Amino acid sequence: MPNRSVFFVSDGTGITAETFGNSILAQFAIKPRHIRRPFIDSIDKAEKVVSEINATFEAEGVRPIVFITLALDDAHQVLTSPRCKGFVMDMFKAFVEPLEVEFGLKSNHRIGRFSDAAKSQEYNDRIEAINFSLAHDDGQSAKNLEAADVILVGVSRSGKTPTSLYLAMQHGIKAANYPLIPEDFERNALPASLAPHKRKCFGLTIDPERLSQIRNERRPGSKYAAIENCRAEVREAETMMKRAGISWLSSTHKSIEEIATTILRDIRPDRLIY
């Protein structure tokens, strides 16, 4: 469906509007143009967005889809007025107002996930987790691994770094990651620094052909990227993880979100309740 635009409008970062909106749009075989408009926290800014939406309507001949999360009444009224030529999906009206009735309470119309980041323990925990994951990326440090919630293991370029950062940023999980290298396979054992923390370990593997493709983008034509080497490393890593009793999955066809949720389910199920 060409020439169809989707606006994500919020008085905060817009992450909620975009995440929820994209989940809905994924149900349709379309590839619309995405337009993000965060921090729409005044009437003036809201009016400018409506003008942009209306101009898009005139140019494309169809109503833009508009996902909004606007807690501020003034900006909300502008986007939901008849003057707006978009098809507006109001997430707060769809979910917050029915919950106000169910709870018998008025919502506080807070903007964003953290009303004051400096005073939010959850926010500070996430920052600490991100710093921990960066310091323990790719086996850079074996210090303080007892503080880790999760230790990801697997061959180089199997998805450990993005997964550990996602766990830190989205869930406040202190995730270290440690590459399994040929020397580990020669010793036929997990790295000694991981042995005391085996219960925290979770393995990632990957299809050798996909691994070779990824490594060739980084170091083309190298032994590191050769398909024979990739097959051998993946085989040895999977054998080692099985022998050590470490849970693992393939990252080949799974999203970061799916991988992270599986890890939480198996290693830290308590973090799925918060």
N, C-alpha and C positions, 0 to 999 in steps of 0.2 A: 504494500500500500504506500506508494510514493506520495510526497507532498502532504504529509499529515504530521503536524507538530504536536508535541506534548510538553506542557509547562509544569514545572515543579516549583511551587511558590510557598515560601515559609517565612515566618518572622524570626526563625532560628537558622540553623545550618542547612535545613532542608533534607537532612539525611533520612529522617522518618518518611517524609513525603516521597522521596525518590525510591527508597527501599520498598515501601509498600506499593507504590505505583508500578515499579518495574516487575514486582511479583504478579500483579494483575495483568500487565501487558504481555508477560511471558506466556499467557494462555492463548494468545492470538498470533497467527503467522504474519506478523507485520514488523517492519523496521522503521519506526517513526523517528523524526528528528527531536532530540531531547534539548530542552532549554531550561537551565537551572536559574532560579531567582531567589537566593537566600536573603535573610535580614531585611525583609519587607516589613518594617516596623513603624511606618507612619502613613498618613493619608496620602502625602505627596508621592511616596515611593509606590504605594498601591495604585495610584492613578497612572503613573508611568507604566506599570506592568499591564494594566488594563489597555492602555493605548497600544502597547506592543502586541498584546493578544488580538486586539481588534484589527491592527494592521496585518497581522498574520492571517486572520480570517479573510480579509479583503484580497490578499495576495494569493492564497491557496484555494479559496472558494469553498472551504469546508471548515467547520468549527474546530479550533484546536482543543485538545483534551487538556484540562487544567486540574492537577492534583494540588490541593492546598492543605496546609496545617498552619492556621493563623489563630493564635490565641487572643490577639488584640482586636477588640470589637470594631474599631474604626476601620482598620485595614480589611478586616473580614467583610464588613458591609460593602466596601468598594468592590471587592472581587466577586461578591455574590449578587451584586445589583444587576438589573436588567441591561445596564449599559455594557456589561461584559459579554462579548460575543463568543466566549469559549464555552465548552461543555465542562462545567465545574464539578469536580468530585471533592466534596468537603469531608475530610476524614474526621475532623472533630465533631461535626454534626452527626455523622454516621455512628460514631462510637462513644464520644464523651457525653453527649446529651442523654442517650439511653442509660448510660451508667449513672449519671446524676439522678435519674429517676429511680433506678434500682437501689442505689446506695442511700437515697434520701439526702444527698449532700450536693453542694455546688462545687464544681472544680475550681482550682486556684488559678486557672488560666496561665500557668507557668510557661515561659518561653524556653524551649530546649530541654534537654535531659538534665542539665545541671543548672539550677537557678543561680548559684554562686559557686563556681568551681573551686575557689580558694577554701571554701568551708565544707566541701563535699569529701567525705572519707572515701566514697566509691571512686570518685575522680582521682584522688591522690593515689589510691591503690592501683589504678590503671596505669598512671604515669610510672610508678615504681616498677610495675610488671614490665612495661615497655623498656625501661632502662635495663632491667635484669636480662631480658631477652636479647637486647642488643649486645650486652657485655658477654653473653654466653652463646653468641651466634657462631656456628661452624666450628665448635670446639675451641674457641679462642681462650676460654678459661675453664678450668676444672674446679676453681675455688667456689666454695659456698653452694655446691650442688645440693646440699641437704635442704636448702631453702627453695629449691625448684619444686613446682607442682607437677611438672611433666618434663621428661627428657626425650626428645625425638631423636631417633637413630635411623640411619639409612645411608645408601651410597650418595656421593656428591651429585647434586642437581635433581634430587628426587622430590623436592618440595618442602624441605624441612624449614627453611628460613621464612617463607611467606606464611606457612602454617603457624609457626611459633609467634610471629608478629601479630597475626590475626587473633590468636588466643589471648595475647596480652592486651591488644587494643579493644577487643570486643567483650572479653570476659574477665580481664584483670588477672589472667593466669600467668604465673612466672614459668615461662617455657624456655628451657635450654635446648640446644640441638647439637648433635655430635655426629660427624661423618664417619662412616665405616670405610677404611682404606685398605689397600692390598696388604700392608703390614699386619693389620688385624686378622686378615684371612690366613696369612702365613702362620701366625701364632695360634690360629684356630680357637680364638676366645675373644670375648668382648674386651674393650679397653679396660685396664685395671681401675681407672677412675670411676667407671660406671658400675662396677660390680656391687658396691654397697647400696646402690640406688636402683637396682634392677626392677623393683616393683613400680617405680615411677616411669620406666622406659616404655616407649611406644614406637613401633617401627613403621617406616614408610618404604615401600618398594615401588617399582615402576616398570612398565614394559620396556625391554631393552632397546627395541627399535625407536621408541619415543625418546628414551634417554640419549641414544646416539644422536638423534636429531637436535635435541637441546644442547648437548655438549659441542656439536659441530658449529652451532651458532656462536659459541664462546671461544672454542679453539679448533677451528676447521682443520681437518686432515691429520689430527694428532692421534697418537695411540690412545690417549684419554677418551677420545670420542669414537674410536673404532668400534664397530658393532660387535666384533668378537670379544673385545675387552669389556664392553657394556654387558654382554650376556654372562661373562664369567663373573663380573662383580655382583650383578643382581642375583645370580645363582648362589654365590658364596654368602651374600648378605642374608638371603632368605633362609639358607641352611643354618646360619649362625643364630638368627632370631628364633627359629623353631627349636634349636637345641637349647637355647637359653630360656625358652618358655615366654618369650615376649610377644604380646599381641601386635599384629601389624596388618596393614591394608595397602592396596595399590592406589597410588595417586593418579594413575593414568587417565581415568575417565571420571574422576570425582572432583567436585568443586572444593575450594578451601573451606567453605561453610560446612559441607558434608563431612570432610575429614575432621574438622575441629569438633563437630558435634559427636562424632564417633569416639574421638579421643576423650572428651569429657564424660561420655557415657561409660567408658571402660576404666578410665583412670581416676576421674574426679566427678562421680555422679552427683555429689552434693552441690556442685557448681551449676547444675541444671535447675536448681531450686534457689531462687533469690528474690 
